Amino acid sequence: MECLRVPETGNSEGDEESKRFLAYEIVKRLKSLGRDDLLTILSEGVQEMERKKGKRHQVFRLSFDAKELYTLKDIEGALDYIHGN
């Protein structure tokens, strides 16, 4: 599975906020596409303590190997790959 890396700004609070809004957008788009299969997988990834706090989906892995994408062409290629899988 490929992923997009949210660039770090040096402001960890701001970086987390960016990821949070990106996660909301991903879930929103999956809902609009009727991808209940993927939403179920994301829901199953929520840890019990987080679920008790009201978290519904785990969009980002807690740790992973990222590949930086520097050009629009690279980003579009990654999105095409993700969409095709």
MARNU-6945 format. One line per 2 residues: number of its first residue (from 1); their letters; for each residue x, y, z of C-alpha. Coordinates in steps of 0.1 Angstrom, whole numbers. Layout:
<sites>
NUM) a) X Y Z | ...
</sites>
This chain:
<sites>
1) me) 0 0 0 | 13 34 -9
3) cl) 7 66 12 | 11 103 10
5) rv) 34 119 35 | 21 150 52
7) pe) 52 173 53 | 64 182 87
9) tg) 66 219 95 | 86 216 127
11) ns) 54 224 146 | 42 190 158
13) eg) 9 203 170 | 3 219 135
15) de) 14 187 118 | -11 166 138
17) es) -38 191 130 | -30 188 93
19) kr) -32 150 94 | -65 152 114
21) fl) -81 174 87 | -67 152 59
23) ay) -81 121 77 | -116 138 79
25) ei) -114 145 42 | -104 109 33
27) vk) -133 95 54 | -157 120 38
29) rl) -147 110 3 | -148 73 11
31) ks) -184 78 24 | -194 97 -7
33) lg) -180 69 -29 | -199 43 -8
35) rd) -167 25 1 | -181 9 33
37) dl) -155 -19 29 | -126 6 34
39) lt) -144 24 61 | -149 -9 80
41) il) -111 -16 77 | -103 19 90
43) se) -128 14 118 | -112 -19 128
45) gv) -79 -1 132 | -90 21 161
47) qe) -75 11 194 | -100 4 222
49) me) -90 34 243 | -93 57 213
51) rk) -127 42 205 | -139 50 240
53) kg) -130 86 233 | -151 86 202
55) kr) -126 79 175 | -142 61 146
57) hq) -114 56 120 | -77 51 121
59) vf) -66 66 88 | -29 69 93
61) rl) -6 42 107 | 10 50 139
63) sf) 44 45 122 | 53 36 87
65) da) 80 40 60 | 72 71 39
67) ke) 83 79 4 | 86 117 -2
69) ly) 70 129 -33 | 86 161 -47
71) tl) 68 168 -79 | 32 171 -90
73) kd) 38 142 -114 | 50 120 -86
75) ie) 20 129 -64 | -4 122 -93
77) ga) 13 89 -100 | 9 79 -64
79) ld) -27 89 -63 | -34 69 -95
81) yi) -17 39 -80 | -37 42 -48
83) hg) -69 47 -67 | -62 16 -89
85) n) -58 -6 -58
</sites>
